Amino acid sequence: MTSAFGTILKRDLLLALRRRSEIFTVLFFFIVVISLFPLGVGTEEKILQQMAPGVVWIAALLASTLALDRLFSADYEDGTLEKIVLSPSSLSMSVFAKILAHWLLTGLPLVLISPLLGLFYHLPMDSIFVMMFVLFIGTPVLSMLGAIAAALTLGLRGGGVLVSLLVLPLYIPVLVYGAGAISTSMITGVSIEPYVLLLLAFSLLSIVFSPWVTAAALKISLE
Amino acid sequence: MSLEVIKLQCQRGEKELFSELSFALRSKQLMRIEGQNGTGKTTLLRTLCGLYQPEAGEVHWNGKSIKKLGEEYLKDLFYLGHHNAIKADLSALENLQINTALAGETYSEDDLLQALDDIGLFGSEYKPTAHLSQGQKRRVALAGLLLSKAKLWVLDEPFVALDGFAVKLLQEVIAKHIENEGMAILTTHQEVPLTNGEILSISLDLNSSSTGNESTSSDD
């Protein structure tokens, strides 16, 4: 069970290293979207501070849907997905390895670059740390939910757009609580704990259920 | 070891491919599935692997339904589909290493290189498979067959894109597998002497879909 998990995780990271453009597409999209807002709405400190939480999260949602389309379709096209399904180990664990690799390649870079973008928006240091933290616990939800949609639309024509349409409404809770946590951190005397706890709950829930649901969806899509 | 197919019925969309299909396969037997394009050969093979759910009927491995056996059945199974299941960005060696690891088997690098060598890929082990020809890519996929410890081989058109040397090698590999208590099911359009063991063949060619369309004959 662990061997298939490790093999797939290692393989996906190795493949991404050989073809770096896919990681950078997501990262640059995130940076560009966030950088465009100040150009459009002006550089007044107060407005930017107020907008930052929402802008960062919306950019993260859109960026994460970019790579979802390729999550399973590349393996589907060259037949390796069948090999994974026919491997004598738990398909849910294999799927979990794929989603984890996807998050490491598309979610984690966003978390790491976000402090720089926080500075664009004049965010106080404390809020920047909060932003990094909520992105860290919130972006796995995006990969986990996205995987379900990617598995369901596998092999369909125009699947890419469909994935975004399916998955963006499901991201709303993450957007609300993720952005809420950052906004609240700028108000003194108010605790961000409820937001963080709820995000953590979403995160854990999606980690537990998504690989299992995605595995079932993949089996249907492969027929 | 036995594979039993009981009253299998499959359809693709509206079209019924076959129904009431029953046969059994035991150790040291090879089955060849014949039929024109579009008669459901690939669907049948995928159903045997559990990749496709039949409309009716069951597939049993050693007397138990493959659905219930799950991973236990998959351990005994090697499937080679139309696609080679190799990654274009990875080298032949890396692909082979990943595919054997996914099958739950671990080999030293020497063993893997030896298998690639045996199948005629000497000198291309470290190249990305994107740079290889169709036939060479097929060989990378078949190298997994040389190492596989699975009892049941399900091969969909294994001879496609191979040259004379590779076809002969593959025949020998299959023959050896059959002699070692193994069993294999394959589809091919080529007339090839496969083994001196028992060969069953089954044809999906009949157009009438309501009657049973099996014609099992065995020749030694």
Chai-1 contact restraints between the chains, C-beta under 6 A:
chainA,res_idxA,chainB,res_idxB,connection_type,confidence,min_distance_angstrom,max_distance_angstrom,comment,restraint_id
A,A4,B,L102,contact,1.0,0.0,6.0,A-B,restraint_1
A,T7,B,I98,contact,1.0,0.0,6.0,A-B,restraint_2
A,T7,B,A101,contact,1.0,0.0,6.0,A-B,restraint_3
A,T7,B,L102,contact,1.0,0.0,6.0,A-B,restraint_4
A,R11,B,I98,contact,1.0,0.0,6.0,A-B,restraint_5
A,L15,B,D89,contact,1.0,0.0,6.0,A-B,restraint_6
A,R18,B,D89,contact,1.0,0.0,6.0,A-B,restraint_7
A,R19,B,D89,contact,1.0,0.0,6.0,A-B,restraint_8
A,D78,B,H83,contact,1.0,0.0,6.0,A-B,restraint_9
A,G79,B,G81,contact,1.0,0.0,6.0,A-B,restraint_10
A,G79,B,H83,contact,1.0,0.0,6.0,A-B,restraint_11
A,G79,B,A85,contact,1.0,0.0,6.0,A-B,restraint_12
A,T80,B,A85,contact,1.0,0.0,6.0,A-B,restraint_13
A,E82,B,G81,contact,1.0,0.0,6.0,A-B,restraint_14
A,K83,B,A85,contact,1.0,0.0,6.0,A-B,restraint_15
A,K83,B,L102,contact,1.0,0.0,6.0,A-B,restraint_16
A,L86,B,L74,contact,1.0,0.0,6.0,A-B,restraint_17
A,L86,B,Y79,contact,1.0,0.0,6.0,A-B,restraint_18
A,S87,B,L102,contact,1.0,0.0,6.0,A-B,restraint_19
A,P88,B,E71,contact,1.0,0.0,6.0,A-B,restraint_20
A,P88,B,L74,contact,1.0,0.0,6.0,A-B,restraint_21
A,P88,B,K75,contact,1.0,0.0,6.0,A-B,restraint_22
A,P88,B,G104,contact,1.0,0.0,6.0,A-B,restraint_23
A,L222,B,L51,contact,1.0,0.0,6.0,A-B,restraint_24
A,E223,B,Y52,contact,1.0,0.0,6.0,A-B,restraint_25
